[in-house]
Amino acid sequence: RLLRLILDKNQVKELRSIFDNDKQGHKYTQWLHRYFHGDTTDVESLSNDELRNKVRKLKTVELSENKDWNDDLKISCGICSSTEDGQ
């Protein structure tokens, strides 16, 4: 409800989705698309693959290469998990 109020008050017509590349991120992306474009897809009824494929077809979506944007950032900066683990 809060997001809808903010979007309406600021007259936002489109939002570029950069949610994580996982099931929850795909759900959020699809919910935003439904809000802006009147899509009636029941997100909860879709399988993971159906949801992912549907989101990949959207033009306002930029998905991370990995599970989330933090992983992409770490890889682009040359930071690997072995450094974090102290190895």
Secondary structure, DSSP 8 states (H G I E B T S, - for coil): -HHHHHHHHTT-----B---SSHHHHHHHHHHHHHHH-----GGGS-HHHHHHHHHT-TTB---SSSSHHHHHHHHTT--HHHHTT-
